[in-house]
Amino acid sequence: MDLSSVRESLSSIIKANEVSHAYLLTGPRGAGKTSSARILARMVNCEKNMEKLGEPCNKCDSCLNILNGSSMDYIEIDAASNRGIDDIRELKEKIRLAPSELTYKVYVIDEVHMLTTEAFNALLKTLEEPPKHALFILCTTETHKVPETIISRCVRIQFSKATPEEMKRSFARVIKGEGKKVTEEALNYLAQSVDGSFRDGVKILEQVLQKDGEIDLSTMEQVVVGASGYRPEKMIEMLVKKDARGALDIFHEEMGRGVDLVYLLVAVMKGLRDKLLAGGDRELTRLVFMLDEVARKVTMSPVPELLVEMVVIDWCRDVGTSANQQISKSDKSANQMVSSTVGTSKGAVVKETQTQEKSPWMAMKEKFKNGEKLTVAKDDTIDEAIAIFS
């Protein structure tokens, strides 16, 4: 495990020489939660760790059986597909049986936050009174969806996004194991591109390492982006200047070269974020949200490029924040003028009537509304009465 914080947590378990009955592994996707669960399962079942916990040897029968997935006592459950109470009841029945080959019967429940309320209640009963030979490892990306009653009964191990250095160290080990060579520039680019996800990085490496010879930056870009030599800075510059023609020319050029559309949008959004953090125009925030909305829709749109084009045109034709503020200010003044003139709110009507002397007919109208007895003056007419009470 290449995350320093997680490595320290596992080391503390080894030093304490104590195994808890349940662990909760939480953190972002691709951070290595499931891989760490397998390491923990091997660590507590390794044949050389019978007397004292230590790192798994990965050579004994127990370690090898867990590694190749052939152990009957190591069970991985996807809670997204097995989320009902019947699935957990079946687990409760099987977990009472002693392990057939390992020291601990290990249940890894991935995406545990997907369980139903009833399933969580059933799981809680098992966590409250677990058999001594059972070990639960729960993995989730959304801790807030896991009930506190479950969390309180687990030892929590927090994962975070990997740093570029941690990513490079992990990828370098994979590259060495495959007997390949990757330039430092290409390795740096990969570490920056996968946003802290070991899993995404390894998937890209699987494609890259199939190529012959040394892997350079151009080859890495071709796999990650779909084209080599792409840099988002030019398009960002055009958007900041609100140069629609320039931004669209760059956009069409990159699409023609085969740059992945989602990657392009993400790269531009990150560049705009950097400008905002550096003290750029706060109006760029709105553009980031506009591009984010498009990025969510491109996979479902029959013409995804059209959505980006419309955002670019809409953004570059905008009159600007100061003008919008002036229009908003003018609208506000106009609304205040109308309110004071015609009394659009109940409070305005009351205030206006309070400053004017009530006519006999207004007084009569109030009595009518309040259910009081009315007295009609001699000079009152039927037409006036209808006008008042209609």
Backbone hydrogen bonds in HBPLUS format (Angstrom, degrees):
<---DONOR---> <-ACCEPTOR-->    atom                        ^
c    i                          cat <-CA-CA->   ^        H-A-AA   ^      H-
h    n   atom  resd res      DA  || num        DHA   H-A  angle D-A-AA Bond
n    s   type  num  typ     dist DA aas  dist angle  dist       angle   num
A0007-ARG N   A0003-LEU O   2.93 MM   4  6.11 159.9  1.97 156.9 163.4     1
A0008-GLU N   A0004-SER O   2.99 MM   4  6.22 150.3  2.08 146.5 153.9     2
A0009-SER N   A0005-SER O   3.12 MM   4  6.40 148.7  2.22 138.4 146.6     3
A0010-LEU N   A0006-VAL O   2.96 MM   4  6.27 162.3  1.99 156.3 159.7     4
A0011-SER N   A0007-ARG O   2.95 MM   4  6.11 149.8  2.04 140.4 149.5     5
A0012-SER N   A0008-GLU O   2.91 MM   4  6.15 146.9  2.02 144.6 152.9     6
A0013-ILE N   A0009-SER O   3.20 MM   4  6.53 144.8  2.33 141.5 150.2     7
A0014-ILE N   A0010-LEU O   3.13 MM   4  6.45 153.3  2.20 144.3 151.2     8
A0015-LYS N   A0011-SER O   2.88 MM   4  6.19 159.4  1.93 150.8 156.3     9
A0016-ALA N   A0012-SER O   2.96 MM   4  6.07 157.6  2.01 143.0 148.9    10
A0017-ASN N   A0013-ILE O   3.01 MM   4  6.08 130.8  2.26 135.4 148.1    11
A0017-ASN N   A0014-ILE O   3.15 MM   3  5.03 130.5  2.41  92.3 105.9    12
A0136-PHE N   A0021-HIS O   2.91 MM 115  6.14 165.1  1.94 138.6 143.1    13
A0155-VAL N   A0022-ALA O   2.98 MM 133  6.33 163.2  2.01 138.1 140.5    14
A0023-TYR N   A0136-PHE O   2.86 MM 113  6.26 147.3  1.96 143.6 153.9    15
A0138-LEU N   A0023-TYR O   2.77 MM 115  6.10 167.2  1.79 168.3 165.2    16
A0024-LEU N   A0155-VAL O   2.84 MM 131  5.92 160.0  1.87 136.5 140.0    17
A0157-ILE N   A0024-LEU O   2.83 MM 133  6.09 164.9  1.85 156.2 157.8    18
A0025-LEU N   A0138-LEU O   2.70 MM 113  6.02 167.8  1.71 171.5 173.5    19
A0140-THR N   A0025-LEU O   3.01 MM 115  6.46 152.1  2.09 165.5 169.4    20
A0026-THR N   A0157-ILE O   3.13 MM 131  6.45 159.9  2.18 152.9 158.7    21
A0159-PHE N   A0026-THR O   2.62 MM 133  5.78 157.9  1.66 164.6 171.7    22
A0027-GLY N   A0140-THR O   3.32 MM 113  6.85 141.7  2.47 150.4 160.0    23
A0198-PHE N   A0030-GLY O   2.77 MM 168  5.46 128.0  2.04 151.8 151.9    24
A0199-ARG N   A0030-GLY O   3.37 MM 169  4.74 158.6  2.42 120.5 126.6    25
A0036-SER N   A0032-GLY O   2.95 MM   4  6.01 151.2  2.04 141.2 149.0    26
A0037-ALA N   A0033-LYS O   2.92 MM   4  6.22 144.5  2.05 143.9 154.4    27
A0038-ARG N   A0034-THR O   3.11 MM   4  6.44 149.9  2.20 145.6 152.3    28
A0039-ILE N   A0035-SER O   3.04 MM   4  6.38 148.5  2.15 141.3 150.4    29
A0040-LEU N   A0036-SER O   2.84 MM   4  6.09 161.6  1.87 151.1 155.6    30
A0041-ALA N   A0037-ALA O   2.92 MM   4  6.13 153.6  1.99 143.3 150.8    31
A0042-ARG N   A0038-ARG O   2.99 MM   4  6.20 155.0  2.06 143.8 149.8    32
A0043-MET N   A0039-ILE O   2.81 MM   4  6.00 151.4  1.89 147.9 157.2    33
A0044-VAL N   A0040-LEU O   3.13 MM   4  6.37 157.1  2.18 151.3 154.1    34
A0045-ASN N   A0042-ARG O   3.23 MM   3  5.08 134.7  2.44  92.6 105.2    35
A0046-CYS N   A0042-ARG O   2.74 MM   4  5.45 124.7  2.04 150.2 157.1    36
A0049-ASN N   A0046-CYS O   2.99 MM   3  5.36 157.7  2.04 111.2 118.4    37
A0064-LEU N   A0060-CYS O   2.99 MM   4  6.17 168.0  2.00 156.7 160.6    38
A0065-ASN N   A0061-ASP O   2.88 MM   4  5.92 156.4  1.93 147.8 154.0    39
A0066-ILE N   A0062-SER O   3.16 MM   4  6.36 151.6  2.24 144.7 151.6    40
A0067-LEU N   A0063-CYS O   2.92 MM   4  6.11 157.1  1.97 148.9 156.1    41
A0068-ASN N   A0064-LEU O   2.96 MM   4  6.14 160.4  2.00 151.3 154.9    42
A0070-SER N   A0065-ASN O   2.94 MM   5  5.10 134.3  2.15 146.9 154.9    43
A0069-GLY N   A0066-ILE O   3.32 MM   3  5.04 150.3  2.42  92.9 101.4    44
A0106-VAL N   A0073-ASP O   2.83 MM  33  6.20 141.6  1.98 164.1 175.7    45
A0075-ILE N   A0106-VAL O   2.91 MM  31  6.22 173.3  1.91 167.6 169.1    46
A0108-VAL N   A0075-ILE O   2.83 MM  33  6.19 167.4  1.85 161.1 165.5    47
A0077-ILE N   A0108-VAL O   2.70 MM  31  6.04 166.4  1.72 170.8 172.6    48
A0110-ASP N   A0077-ILE O   2.81 MM  33  6.10 154.0  1.88 167.5 176.3    49
A0081-SER N   A0078-ASP O   3.07 MM   3  5.69 145.5  2.19 114.5 122.7    50
A0082-ASN N   A0078-ASP O   2.92 MM   4  6.06 144.1  2.05 146.7 157.7    51
A0079-ALA N   A0110-ASP O   2.95 MM  31  5.84 161.1  1.99 154.9 160.1    52
A0116-THR N   A0083-ARG O   3.09 MM  33  5.96 165.5  2.11 156.4 151.9    53
A0089-ARG N   A0085-ILE O   2.89 MM   4  6.11 152.6  1.96 149.0 157.3    54
A0090-GLU N   A0086-ASP O   3.00 MM   4  6.16 154.4  2.07 142.5 148.8    55
A0091-LEU N   A0087-ASP O   3.10 MM   4  6.35 149.7  2.19 137.5 145.9    56
A0092-LYS N   A0088-ILE O   2.89 MM   4  6.19 154.9  1.95 148.0 154.3    57
A0093-GLU N   A0089-ARG O   3.07 MM   4  6.36 149.7  2.16 146.5 153.7    58
A0094-LYS N   A0090-GLU O   3.11 MM   4  6.36 157.8  2.16 148.9 154.4    59
A0095-ILE N   A0091-LEU O   2.91 MM   4  5.99 152.4  1.99 155.3 162.7    60
A0097-LEU N   A0094-LYS O   3.14 MM   3  5.76 151.3  2.23 113.4 120.7    61
A0105-LYS N   A0133-HIS O   2.73 MM  28  6.01 162.9  1.76 165.8 171.8    62
A0135-LEU N   A0105-LYS O   2.96 MM  30  6.11 150.2  2.05 157.4 152.8    63
A0107-TYR N   A0135-LEU O   2.86 MM  28  6.27 162.8  1.89 165.9 171.4    64
A0137-ILE N   A0107-TYR O   2.86 MM  30  6.16 159.8  1.90 160.1 158.2    65
A0109-ILE N   A0137-ILE O   2.93 MM  28  6.32 150.4  2.02 145.5 155.1    66
A0139-CYS N   A0109-ILE O   2.96 MM  30  6.16 169.2  1.98 154.2 152.2    67
A0111-GLU N   A0139-CYS O   2.90 MM  28  5.60 108.4  2.42 119.7 138.7    68
A0114-MET N   A0111-GLU O   3.03 MM   3  5.96 168.9  2.04 129.8 132.4    69
A0112-VAL N   A0139-CYS O   2.96 MM  27  6.00 160.3  2.00 160.0 162.6    70
A0115-LEU N   A0112-VAL O   3.18 MM   3  5.88 173.0  2.18 122.8 124.5    71
A0120-PHE N   A0116-THR O   2.92 MM   4  6.22 154.9  1.99 151.8 158.7    72
A0121-ASN N   A0117-THR O   3.03 MM   4  6.30 154.9  2.09 146.5 153.1    73
A0122-ALA N   A0118-GLU O   3.04 MM   4  6.35 151.7  2.12 144.4 151.8    74
A0123-LEU N   A0119-ALA O   2.87 MM   4  6.12 155.4  1.93 148.0 155.3    75
A0124-LEU N   A0120-PHE O   2.82 MM   4  6.02 149.4  1.92 148.0 156.5    76
A0125-LYS N   A0121-ASN O   3.36 MM   4  6.64 151.4  2.45 141.2 146.2    77
A0126-THR N   A0123-LEU O   3.07 MM   3  5.17 119.4  2.45  97.0 112.0    78
A0127-LEU N   A0123-LEU O   2.93 MM   4  6.29 154.2  2.00 152.4 160.2    79
A0128-GLU N   A0124-LEU O   2.90 MM   4  6.11 141.9  2.05 148.1 158.4    80
A0129-GLU N   A0125-LYS O   3.32 MM   4  6.51 148.7  2.43 139.4 145.6    81
A0134-ALA N   A0131-PRO O   3.11 MM   3  5.50 168.2  2.12 118.1 120.9    82
A0145-LYS N   A0142-GLU O   3.11 MM   3  5.83 162.7  2.14 118.9 124.2    83
A0146-VAL N   A0143-THR O   2.94 MM   3  5.36 165.1  1.96 117.7 122.5    84
A0150-ILE N   A0147-PRO O   3.02 MM   3  5.44 135.3  2.22 107.4 118.7    85
A0151-ILE N   A0147-PRO O   3.12 MM   4  6.50 164.8  2.14 153.3 157.1    86
A0152-SER N   A0148-GLU O   2.89 MM   4  5.93 162.0  1.92 152.2 155.9    87
A0153-ARG N   A0150-ILE O   3.10 MM   3  5.50 151.4  2.19 109.4 117.9    88
A0154-CYS N   A0151-ILE O   3.10 MM   3  5.40 163.6  2.13 117.9 118.5    89
A0162-ALA N   A0196-GLY O   3.47 MM  34  4.54 168.5  2.49 118.0 114.7    90
A0167-MET N   A0163-THR O   2.93 MM   4  6.22 157.2  1.98 156.9 164.1    91
A0168-LYS N   A0164-PRO O   2.89 MM   4  6.08 163.0  1.91 149.3 153.5    92
A0169-ARG N   A0165-GLU O   3.00 MM   4  6.18 157.0  2.05 146.2 152.2    93
A0170-SER N   A0166-GLU O   3.12 MM   4  6.29 156.0  2.18 143.3 149.3    94
A0171-PHE N   A0167-MET O   2.87 MM   4  6.13 167.9  1.89 159.1 162.4    95
A0172-ALA N   A0168-LYS O   2.84 MM   4  5.85 154.9  1.90 146.1 153.2    96
A0173-ARG N   A0169-ARG O   3.32 MM   4  6.48 146.8  2.44 135.7 142.7    97
A0174-VAL N   A0170-SER O   3.26 MM   4  6.66 152.4  2.34 144.2 151.3    98
A0175-ILE N   A0171-PHE O   2.88 MM   4  6.14 163.7  1.91 155.6 160.0    99
A0176-LYS N   A0172-ALA O   2.93 MM   4  6.08 158.0  1.98 144.4 150.2   100
A0177-GLY N   A0173-ARG O   2.98 MM   4  6.14 154.2  2.05 141.9 149.1   101
A0178-GLU N   A0174-VAL O   3.10 MM   4  6.39 137.0  2.29 142.9 153.8   102
A0178-GLU N   A0175-ILE O   3.20 MM   3  5.21 130.2  2.46  94.1 106.8   103
A0180-LYS N   A0175-ILE O   3.16 MM   5  5.56 170.6  2.17 156.4 154.9   104
A0179-GLY N   A0176-LYS O   3.03 MM   3  5.01 152.2  2.11 100.1 108.9   105
A0215-ILE N   A0181-LYS O   2.89 MM  34  6.28 168.2  1.91 151.9 152.9   106
A0183-THR N   A0215-ILE O   2.96 MM  32  6.25 168.0  1.97 169.3 168.7   107
A0187-LEU N   A0183-THR O   2.99 MM   4  6.28 155.6  2.05 151.2 158.5   108
A0188-ASN N   A0184-GLU O   2.92 MM   4  6.11 156.4  1.97 148.0 153.9   109
A0189-TYR N   A0185-GLU O   3.07 MM   4  6.27 155.4  2.13 142.0 148.8   110
A0190-LEU N   A0186-ALA O   3.03 MM   4  6.27 157.6  2.08 147.1 152.4   111
A0191-ALA N   A0187-LEU O   3.04 MM   4  6.25 164.3  2.07 149.8 153.6   112
A0192-GLN N   A0188-ASN O   3.08 MM   4  6.30 146.2  2.20 145.5 154.0   113
A0193-SER N   A0189-TYR O   3.04 MM   4  6.13 133.3  2.27 140.7 153.4   114
A0193-SER N   A0190-LEU O   3.08 MM   3  5.07 130.8  2.33  96.2 109.9   115
A0197-SER N   A0194-VAL O   3.12 MM   3  5.60 151.4  2.21 115.9 124.2   116
A0201-GLY N   A0197-SER O   3.19 MM   4  6.35 159.6  2.24 144.3 150.2   117
A0202-VAL N   A0198-PHE O   2.92 MM   4  6.16 157.4  1.97 155.8 161.3   118
A0203-LYS N   A0199-ARG O   3.06 MM   4  6.31 155.6  2.12 148.6 155.1   119
A0204-ILE N   A0200-ASP O   3.11 MM   4  6.39 155.0  2.18 146.9 153.0   120
A0205-LEU N   A0201-GLY O   2.96 MM   4  6.23 156.1  2.02 145.7 152.9   121
A0206-GLU N   A0202-VAL O   2.93 MM   4  6.18 147.6  2.04 146.2 154.3   122
A0207-GLN N   A0204-ILE O   3.09 MM   3  5.33 126.8  2.38 101.2 114.1   123
A0208-VAL N   A0204-ILE O   2.93 MM   4  6.22 166.3  1.95 155.2 159.5   124
A0209-LEU N   A0205-LEU O   2.81 MM   4  5.74 171.8  1.82 156.0 157.8   125
A0210-GLN N   A0207-GLN O   3.31 MM   3  5.61 157.7  2.37 105.0 111.6   126
A0211-LYS N   A0208-VAL O   3.09 MM   3  5.88 166.9  2.10 121.9 126.1   127
A0220-MET N   A0216-ASP O   3.09 MM   4  6.38 160.2  2.13 152.4 158.4   128
A0221-GLU N   A0217-LEU O   2.86 MM   4  6.07 161.3  1.90 156.8 161.4   129
A0222-GLN N   A0218-SER O   3.03 MM   4  6.17 151.0  2.11 141.9 149.8   130
A0223-VAL N   A0219-THR O   3.25 MM   4  6.56 147.4  2.36 144.2 151.0   131
A0224-VAL N   A0220-MET O   2.98 MM   4  6.20 165.8  2.00 153.9 158.3   132
A0225-VAL N   A0221-GLU O   2.82 MM   4  5.53 161.4  1.85 146.9 152.9   133
A0226-GLY N   A0222-GLN O   3.09 MM   4  4.67 126.7  2.38 103.7 118.1   134
A0260-ASP N   A0225-VAL O   2.73 MM  35  5.50 154.7  1.79 163.1 172.1   135
A0236-ILE N   A0232-PRO O   3.08 MM   4  6.27 161.6  2.11 159.4 165.3   136
A0237-GLU N   A0233-GLU O   2.94 MM   4  6.10 154.9  2.00 146.8 153.4   137
A0238-MET N   A0234-LYS O   3.12 MM   4  6.43 156.1  2.18 146.8 152.2   138
A0239-LEU N   A0235-MET O   3.01 MM   4  6.26 154.2  2.08 147.1 154.1   139
A0240-VAL N   A0236-ILE O   2.93 MM   4  6.16 158.2  1.98 153.1 158.7   140
A0241-LYS N   A0237-GLU O   3.10 MM   4  6.32 151.8  2.19 143.2 150.7   141
A0242-LYS N   A0238-MET O   2.98 MM   4  6.00 111.9  2.46 129.9 146.9   142
A0243-ASP N   A0238-MET O   2.86 MM   5  5.13 172.8  1.87 156.6 156.5   143
A0242-LYS N   A0239-LEU O   3.01 MM   3  4.74 142.2  2.16  92.8 104.5   144
A0247-ALA N   A0243-ASP O   2.98 MM   4  6.15 166.7  1.99 157.3 161.2   145
A0248-LEU N   A0244-ALA O   2.91 MM   4  6.01 163.5  1.94 153.3 157.9   146
A0249-ASP N   A0245-ARG O   2.97 MM   4  6.09 152.3  2.04 144.2 151.9   147
A0250-ILE N   A0246-GLY O   3.14 MM   4  6.38 162.1  2.17 148.9 152.7   148
A0251-PHE N   A0247-ALA O   2.95 MM   4  6.12 158.6  1.99 145.3 152.1   149
A0252-HIS N   A0248-LEU O   2.88 MM   4  6.02 168.1  1.90 152.7 154.8   150
A0253-GLU N   A0249-ASP O   2.98 MM   4  6.11 151.5  2.06 142.3 150.8   151
A0254-GLU N   A0250-ILE O   2.96 MM   4  6.22 160.7  2.00 153.4 157.3   152
A0255-MET N   A0251-PHE O   2.96 MM   4  6.21 158.0  2.01 151.0 157.6   153
A0256-GLY N   A0252-HIS O   2.94 MM   4  6.04 151.3  2.02 141.6 149.3   154
A0257-ARG N   A0253-GLU O   3.11 MM   4  6.40 131.9  2.35 136.3 148.8   155
A0257-ARG N   A0254-GLU O   3.13 MM   3  5.02 129.9  2.39  91.9 105.3   156
A0259-VAL N   A0254-GLU O   3.09 MM   5  5.59 169.1  2.10 154.8 151.3   157
A0258-GLY N   A0255-MET O   3.11 MM   3  5.14 153.8  2.18  99.9 108.0   158
A0264-LEU N   A0260-ASP O   2.96 MM   4  6.22 156.4  2.01 150.7 157.8   159
A0265-LEU N   A0261-LEU O   2.99 MM   4  6.32 161.5  2.03 154.1 157.9   160
A0266-VAL N   A0262-VAL O   2.94 MM   4  6.17 164.6  1.96 154.5 158.7   161
A0267-ALA N   A0263-TYR O   2.84 MM   4  5.99 162.0  1.87 153.4 158.5   162
A0268-VAL N   A0264-LEU O   2.95 MM   4  6.17 158.2  1.99 150.8 156.5   163
A0269-MET N   A0265-LEU O   2.91 MM   4  6.11 161.3  1.95 149.6 155.0   164
A0270-LYS N   A0266-VAL O   2.94 MM   4  6.15 157.7  1.99 149.9 155.6   165
A0271-GLY N   A0267-ALA O   3.02 MM   4  6.23 152.7  2.10 142.1 149.7   166
A0272-LEU N   A0268-VAL O   2.91 MM   4  6.20 155.4  1.97 152.0 158.4   167
A0273-ARG N   A0269-MET O   2.91 MM   4  6.13 152.1  1.99 144.8 152.9   168
A0274-ASP N   A0270-LYS O   2.99 MM   4  6.28 155.3  2.05 146.3 152.2   169
A0275-LYS N   A0271-GLY O   3.13 MM   4  6.44 150.5  2.22 141.8 149.5   170
A0276-LEU N   A0272-LEU O   2.94 MM   4  6.26 151.9  2.02 147.7 155.5   171
A0277-LEU N   A0273-ARG O   2.90 MM   4  6.19 162.1  1.93 157.2 161.5   172
A0278-ALA N   A0274-ASP O   3.01 MM   4  6.16 132.9  2.24 135.9 148.4   173
A0280-GLY N   A0275-LYS O   2.76 MM   5  5.15 141.5  1.91 143.4 145.9   174
A0279-GLY N   A0276-LEU O   3.01 MM   3  5.22 158.9  2.05 110.3 113.6   175
A0284-LEU N   A0281-ASP O   3.05 MM   3  5.92 168.8  2.06 124.1 127.3   176
A0285-THR N   A0282-ARG O   3.05 MM   3  5.72 162.3  2.08 116.0 121.4   177
A0286-ARG N   A0283-GLU O   3.11 MM   3  5.80 138.8  2.29 114.8 122.2   178
A0287-LEU N   A0284-LEU O   3.08 MM   3  5.07 116.8  2.50  94.2 109.5   179
A0288-VAL N   A0284-LEU O   3.03 MM   4  6.40 153.6  2.10 152.2 159.0   180
A0289-PHE N   A0285-THR O   3.14 MM   4  6.49 158.3  2.18 150.0 154.8   181
A0290-MET N   A0286-ARG O   2.97 MM   4  6.23 150.6  2.06 145.2 153.8   182
A0291-LEU N   A0287-LEU O   2.94 MM   4  6.20 160.9  1.98 154.0 157.8   183
A0292-ASP N   A0288-VAL O   2.90 MM   4  6.07 152.3  1.98 146.8 155.3   184
A0293-GLU N   A0289-PHE O   3.02 MM   4  6.18 152.8  2.10 143.1 149.3   185
A0294-VAL N   A0290-MET O   3.21 MM   4  6.52 152.1  2.29 141.4 148.4   186
A0295-ALA N   A0291-LEU O   2.89 MM   4  6.16 157.6  1.94 149.4 155.7   187
A0296-ARG N   A0292-ASP O   3.19 MM   4  6.44 140.1  2.35 142.4 151.4   188
A0297-LYS N   A0294-VAL O   2.90 MM   3  5.14 138.7  2.07 104.7 117.2   189
A0298-VAL N   A0294-VAL O   3.03 MM   4  6.11 131.2  2.28 157.9 171.2   190
A0300-MET N   A0297-LYS O   3.02 MM   3  5.56 145.8  2.14 115.0 124.7   191
A0301-SER N   A0297-LYS O   3.16 MM   4  6.23 123.5  2.49 148.8 163.8   192
A0306-LEU N   A0303-VAL O   3.09 MM   3  5.60 135.6  2.30 111.0 121.8   193
A0307-LEU N   A0304-PRO O   3.13 MM   3  5.44 129.2  2.40 103.8 115.7   194
A0309-GLU N   A0305-GLU O   3.01 MM   4  6.32 159.9  2.06 151.8 157.7   195
A0310-MET N   A0306-LEU O   2.97 MM   4  6.21 157.9  2.02 150.1 155.2   196
A0311-VAL N   A0307-LEU O   3.13 MM   4  6.39 152.7  2.20 144.3 151.3   197
A0312-VAL N   A0308-VAL O   2.98 MM   4  6.25 162.2  2.01 155.0 159.5   198
A0313-ILE N   A0309-GLU O   2.97 MM   4  6.21 166.4  1.99 153.6 156.9   199
A0314-ASP N   A0310-MET O   2.88 MM   4  5.95 162.8  1.91 145.6 151.2   200
A0315-TRP N   A0311-VAL O   2.86 MM   4  5.93 161.0  1.90 149.1 154.5   201
A0316-CYS N   A0312-VAL O   2.97 MM   4  6.08 166.7  1.99 151.1 154.8   202
A0317-ARG N   A0313-ILE O   3.06 MM   4  6.08 138.1  2.24 144.3 153.7   203
A0318-ASP N   A0315-TRP O   3.24 MM   3  5.36 158.6  2.29 103.6 109.9   204
A0324-ASN N   A0320-GLY O   3.07 MM   4  6.28 159.7  2.12 148.9 155.2   205
A0325-GLN N   A0321-THR O   2.84 MM   4  6.07 157.7  1.88 154.6 161.0   206
A0326-GLN N   A0322-SER O   2.98 MM   4  6.23 149.2  2.07 141.5 149.8   207
A0327-ILE N   A0323-ALA O   2.88 MM   4  6.20 158.7  1.93 153.3 158.5   208
A0328-SER N   A0324-ASN O   2.82 MM   4  6.03 165.2  1.84 152.4 156.9   209
A0329-LYS N   A0325-GLN O   2.82 MM   4  5.99 150.3  1.90 141.6 150.3   210
A0330-SER N   A0326-GLN O   2.87 MM   4  6.13 153.1  1.94 145.0 152.3   211
A0331-ASP N   A0327-ILE O   2.83 MM   4  6.10 160.9  1.86 154.8 160.0   212
A0332-LYS N   A0328-SER O   2.94 MM   4  6.13 153.2  2.01 143.6 150.9   213
A0333-SER N   A0329-LYS O   3.00 MM   4  6.30 155.5  2.06 145.8 152.0   214
A0334-ALA N   A0330-SER O   2.89 MM   4  6.15 158.3  1.93 150.8 157.1   215
A0335-ASN N   A0331-ASP O   2.89 MM   4  6.11 157.9  1.94 148.7 154.7   216
A0336-GLN N   A0332-LYS O   2.96 MM   4  6.22 153.7  2.03 145.1 152.4   217
A0337-MET N   A0333-SER O   2.96 MM   4  6.21 150.3  2.05 145.2 153.3   218
A0338-VAL N   A0334-ALA O   2.90 MM   4  6.20 159.8  1.94 153.3 158.2   219
A0339-SER N   A0335-ASN O   2.88 MM   4  6.05 161.0  1.92 148.1 153.8   220
A0340-SER N   A0336-GLN O   3.02 MM   4  6.20 156.5  2.08 144.4 150.0   221
A0341-THR N   A0337-MET O   3.01 MM   4  6.16 136.0  2.21 138.4 150.5   222
A0341-THR N   A0338-VAL O   3.11 MM   3  5.04 126.2  2.42  92.6 107.0   223
A0342-VAL N   A0338-VAL O   2.89 MM   4  6.00 174.4  1.89 164.8 163.7   224
A0343-GLY N   A0339-SER O   2.84 MM   4  4.84 131.4  2.08 124.7 135.6   225
A0348-ALA N   A0345-SER O   3.06 MM   3  5.21 118.7  2.45  97.2 111.8   226
A0349-VAL N   A0345-SER O   3.15 MM   4  6.54 155.1  2.22 152.6 158.6   227
A0350-VAL N   A0346-LYS O   3.04 MM   4  6.32 163.2  2.07 152.3 156.6   228
A0351-LYS N   A0347-GLY O   2.95 MM   4  6.12 160.3  1.99 147.0 152.8   229
A0352-GLU N   A0348-ALA O   3.01 MM   4  6.19 154.4  2.08 145.1 151.6   230
A0353-THR N   A0349-VAL O   2.97 MM   4  6.17 164.2  1.99 153.2 157.2   231
A0354-GLN N   A0350-VAL O   2.94 MM   4  6.06 141.4  2.09 143.9 154.4   232
A0355-THR N   A0352-GLU O   3.23 MM   3  5.45 133.4  2.46  98.9 110.1   233
A0356-GLN N   A0353-THR O   3.35 MM   3  5.20 143.2  2.50  91.8 101.8   234
A0362-MET N   A0359-SER O   3.10 MM   3  5.15 119.6  2.48  97.5 112.1   235
A0363-ALA N   A0359-SER O   3.01 MM   4  6.31 156.1  2.07 154.1 160.9   236
A0364-MET N   A0360-PRO O   2.90 MM   4  6.17 152.0  1.98 144.5 152.6   237
A0365-LYS N   A0361-TRP O   2.85 MM   4  6.10 146.3  1.97 140.6 150.2   238
A0366-GLU N   A0362-MET O   3.06 MM   4  6.31 153.9  2.13 144.4 150.0   239
A0367-LYS N   A0363-ALA O   3.10 MM   4  6.42 155.1  2.17 144.4 151.0   240
A0368-PHE N   A0364-MET O   2.90 MM   4  6.17 152.4  1.97 146.2 154.1   241
A0369-LYS N   A0365-LYS O   2.98 MM   4  6.28 156.4  2.04 148.8 154.2   242
A0370-ASN N   A0366-GLU O   2.97 MM   4  6.17 147.6  2.07 144.0 153.2   243
A0372-GLU N   A0367-LYS O   2.83 MM   5  4.95 152.6  1.91 152.5 150.0   244
A0371-GLY N   A0368-PHE O   3.25 MM   3  5.20 157.8  2.30  98.5 105.0   245
A0380-ASP N   A0377-ALA O   3.29 MM   3  5.44 165.1  2.32 107.2 111.0   246
A0385-ALA N   A0381-THR O   3.21 MM   4  6.47 153.5  2.28 141.5 148.8   247
A0386-ILE N   A0382-ILE O   2.94 MM   4  6.24 159.8  1.98 156.2 161.1   248
A0387-ALA N   A0383-ASP O   3.00 MM   4  6.22 158.1  2.05 146.8 153.0   249
A0388-ILE N   A0384-GLU O   3.00 MM   4  6.23 145.9  2.12 144.3 153.1   250
A0389-PHE N   A0385-ALA O   3.00 MM   4  6.18 168.2  2.01 158.1 159.9   251
A0390-SER N   A0386-ILE O   2.96 MM   4  5.57 133.2  2.18 147.3 152.8   252
